[in-house]
Structure formats: structure tokens, C-alpha cells
Amino acid sequence: IGHCVTCPDDQYANTERTHCLQKSVTFLAYGNHLGMTLAGMALCLCLLTGLILWIFVKHQNTPVVKANNSTLSYILLISLKLSFLCSLLFIGQPKTATCILQQITFGVVFTVSVSTVLAKTITVVLAFKITTPGRKMRRLIKSGAPKFIIPMCTIVQIILCGFWLGTSPPFVDTDAHSEHGQIIIVCNKGSVTAFYCIMGYLGALSIGSFTVAFLAQNLPDTFNEAKYLTFSMLVFCSVWVTFLPVYHSTKGEVMVAVEVFSILASSTGLLGCIFIPKCYIILMRPDKNTLEAIRDRIHWK
């Protein structure tokens, strides 16, 4: 009759508990089906964003692109493209550099995206506040003041990220107890407080953008820009509100996959709600993308 053995953390006992077996190392790899699927989705969405950016640049002189500031649209498209690419940092074997980059890049890129949506919404509001020549609102919109929202919001997030890196940055960690027979390699957040500060700031910015867009949704915008912005922020906020409880109830590679999926889903929500309707008008209904059509529509209203 064999004697029971006590195994070290990197090993586990066989069924009879007579000897130890080596645990397998696991992480969200490109080689497994889940990692491959998420990476494929990220690359396809990145290519789609690049295609939409090309369409907007090619038709930059048309009314649908000029509406609500084409420069802000370019910034948002580029930041969405980067957000799709940053999800790839979460796939593959975690290393110290990728653990730091994935959280910092995610925080900064998403701050740029959400602050750009806020700037676009404020641009819509200011445009309809202009009723008489010489008003301050006219000078604000001509000076491009809403664009300054983007660097201001981003600088605050960068300061928070710097505080995180200076106190307790993310690092590679191992979890030998969550799954039987497996050692899960994960990125430890380091300072949980700093992580939630970054998420909280991003959440506050998202709620602010949604609120401003919601209040502006009934403005008589020719291309319903405010309504698209409202719906996009509703999708964005819904994804991340759902993410938090699901993220904390999962472990290992599934937990990482949930975060990657949330990044892809929220970015796709912004891309689809804001830009797909415009692409439809540009490509499928060019008759609506003329100054004459806009004048007729305004006259009819």
C-alpha cells in the first residue's frame, strides 16, 4: 500500500495520491481556438476601421464627412484602430513589458476615443447654439476649442497611469491553485487601487459623454449625429457595466478573454453606431450626400 504524498505548488498528485505529476503551464495563447478567434476578430475589425478611414478621406469634401468636424472623425477612427490592435497585447504568453503595455495602452487609447466622442457631441451642441453673428459660441467653434478636450482628458489619464507605474506596476504572476493540474500565467494588476482609478476615470468620462449626447439627441441634426453618438455611448457603457461582474467571476485565460472581448465589443459599438450609417449614405445613397439634398431636407422640416 502506497503512502500519500504532499506535492509542491508546481505539481499535483495522481488519483491514488501516491506520487506527483508536473502541472501544465497555460495562458491565452494564439495557438488555441479562443485566442485564435479573438486575434482574428481584432485584425478583421482593425482592417474594417482602416477601410472606413480610407472612405472618409476619399470623400472628405462631401457634406456627410464634413458634418460635425471631419478631423474629430479621423482621430476617433485612428484611436479605434489602435484599440483593436491593443487587444492583441492580451493574447500570448504574458511578459513584464506586455503586462505593463496592455493596461497603459488600453487606458490611454480608450480615453482618446471617449474624449473624442465627447468633443464631437459638444461640437454638435455648439453648432446649434450659434444663432446670431458675433456670439461667443461662434468664436468657440471656429477656434476648434472642442478639440482641446481630447489632450486635456488624455493628460489626466496619463498622469494616473504614471502614478500606477510609479507605485506598483503590473507584473507577471502565476496561479497554481485555480485549475487542477495547471499553472496559469497571468498579468497581476499590481496596484488594484490604481487600476480602479483608471477604470473609474474612464467610466466617468463615458457617463459624461453619454449624458451630453443624450441631452443633445433631439437637436435637428441633418445626419442625426447626436442620436448616433448617444446610442454608441449607450452600447459602450453597457459593455463595460456587464464586464465588471463577469470579469471578477472568471479565472485564468477565460478572464483575459472576457477583457479582450469587452475591448472589441465596446470599440465595435462606437465604430458601428457612429460610422456605419455614414458609410451607408456615402456608398449606397450618394443622392443624399449633396448640398442640394440637405437644403431640400431642411426646407421640408
N, C-alpha and C positions, 0 to 999 in steps of 0.2 A: 504494500500500500504506500503510495507516494505521499510526501509531505507537502502541505500548502506553502506557497512561496509568496513573498512580497516583492512586487515589481517596481522598478524606478519609473519616473514620470514618462520617459520616452519608450516604455514597453508596457505590454498588457498580458494578463495571464490567459492561458488556454482554458478550454471548457472544464478540464479536470482540475485546474489550478495547481498543476504540478511543475510547470515551467513557463518562462516568459517569452513573448514574441515581440518583435520590433514593430512599433507603430508606423503607419504610413504617413507621409507628410502631404497635406492637402491645402489648396488655395484656389481662388477663382482663376483658373488658367485659360489661356486661349485654346488649349487642346481639347477641353471638354465641351459638351454641347451647349451648356448655359453660357460660358464665356465666349464661345464662337458666335452664338446667336446675338448676344449683346454687342459684341465688337462689329458684327456685320450690320446691325441696325444703326450703330453710331456712324459708321462710314457712309452708309446709304443716305442717312439724314444730312450728313455733312456735305455730300455731293449735291443733294437736293437744295440745300441752302446756297451753295455756290451757284447753282443754276438760276435760282431766283434772283440772286445778286446780279448775275450777268443780264437777266431780263430787265431788271430795273435800270442798270447802267445803259443798256442799249436803248431803252425807251425813256431816258431821263428828261427829255423835253416835253413829254406828254403830261396832261393835267393830272392823271391819276398818280403819277410818280411825284410830281411837284407838290401835290396836296399834303399839307402837314409836314413840310420840310424833308426833302429827299436826303439831305445829309444825315439826319437822325435815322432814317430808314437804313442807310448804308452802315452806320455804326451798329445798329441793332442786328443787322444780318451778319456782320463780321463777328460780333460777340456771341451770337447763337452758333455760328460755325465753330468758334473756339470752345463753346460749352459742350458741343457734341464730341469734339476731339479730346477734351479734358476727361471725359468719361473713360477713355482708354487707359488713363493712368491708374484706374482702379482694378484693371484686369492684368493678370500676370503675377509672378512672384513678388511680394512686397519687398522693397528695399528702403533704406533710410531716406534716400533722395525722393523716391516716388511717394512715400508716405507724407512727406512734407509738401511736395508739389501738388498732390491731388487735392488736399484740403484748401491750401492757399489759392491755387488756380481756380478751384470751384467757387470760393468765396468772392474773389475779385471779379471774375468773368460774369457771374450771376448778378453782382452788384451793378456792373456796367449795363447789363441787359435790362434790369428792372428800373434803374435810374433813367435809361433812355426811353422806356415806356412812359415814365413819369414826365419826362421832358416833352415827349410827343403830345401827351394829354394836356399839359399846361399850354403848349403851343395852340392847340385847338381852342382852349378856353380864352386865351388872349386874343385870338383871331376874331372871336365873336364879341369881345368887349370893345373892339375898335368901332366906334360909331361916328366919331367926328374927327376932322383933321387936327393934328397937333396934340392929341391926347397922349398921356404918358404911356398908355398901353401900346400905342403905335410905335413909340420910340423903343420900348422894351423888345417887341417882336422883331423890329428891323435891326436892332443891335445883336440879335441872336442870344439874348440873355438866358432863355431856357436851356441852351447847350451847356451853360456853366454848372447846371445841376449835376451833370454826369461826372466831371472831375471832382466836384465837391463831395458827392456821395462816395465816390471811389476812394478818395484820400482817407476818409473816415474808416472805411473797411481795411485799407492797407495799414493804418495805424493799429487797428485791432489785431490784424494778422502779425504785425511786428511785435506786439505785446505777447501774443501767443508763442512766437518763436523765441522770444527773449526769456520767457518764464519756464515753460515746459512744452517743447515742441513734440509733434508726433514721432513715434519710433516703431521699429519692427518688434512684434511681440509674438509669443506662441501660446496657444490654448490646447493643453493636453488632456482636458477633462470633459469638455462639452460633448465630444463624439467618441464612442467606444472604438478603440483600435486606431485612432487617428490623432495626429498632431496638426492643428490648424494654425497656419501662419497668417497673422492679421496685422493691420496697422493700428497700433494703440493711439488714441487721440491725444495722449499726454495730458494737458490741462483740459479737463472736461468743462470747467467754467469758461475758459477762453473759447472753446468750441461752441458752447451755447450762446456766448456773446455775439459771435459771428453769425450764427443761425438766427438769433433774436433780432439783430440789426437788419439782416436780410428780410426777415419776416415783417418787421415794422415798415421797411421800405416798400414791400409788396402790398401790405394793407393800405399804406398811404397812397400808392399808385392806383389801387383798386377803388379807393374812396373817391379820389379826384376824377377818375374815369367814369365812375357810376354817377356822380353829380353832373358830369358833362354829357351823359349819353343822349339826352333829349335835345341837344343843340342841333340845329338844322344843317348838319354837315352833308355836303354833296355826296361823298363816298362813305358816309356812316362811319368815319374813322373812330369817333368816340365810342360807338357801340362795339366795334371790333376790339378796341383796347380794353373795354370793360369785360367782355367775355374772355379775352385772353388772360387777364389777371385773375378772373374767377377760376379758370382752369388751373393756372399756375398755383394759386393759393390752395385749391382743393387737393392738388397732388401732394404738396408738402405737409398739409394738415394730416392727410392719410399716411404719409411716410413715417412720421414720428412714432406712432404706436406700433406699426408693423416692424420698423427698424429695431425697436427695443425688444420685440418678441421673437426675433430670429437670431441665429448664431452662425459663425463660420462664413463659408462662401455665399450662403443664401443672404446673409446680412449685407454683404458687399454688393450682391446682385440687386438687392432692393434699392440701395443707394444709387447704383448705376441706372436702374430702370426709372427712378424718380427724376434723375437729371435729364434723361432722354425724353420722358413723358412731359415734363414741365416746359422744356425747350421746344418740343414739338407743338405744344399748346400755343405758345407765343408765335411760332412760325406759321402754324396753320390758320389761327384766328385772324392775324394781322395781315399776312401777305398773300395767302391763297386766294381770297376774294379779289384782291387787286390784280393778281396774275390772271385770274379768270376774265376780268374786264380787258386787260391788255391783250391777251391772246385770243379770247373767244368772242368778245364784244367790243371790237375797236370802234364801232359806231358811237359807243357811249364815252369814249376817251377822246373827245374833241371839245373845244371851247363852245361850239355851236350847240352841242348836246347839253352842256352844262347850263348855258343861258336858257335854253328851252325848258329844262327841268326846273330852274329857279323861277322862271316866269309862270310855269304851271302851278308851283307851290304857292 
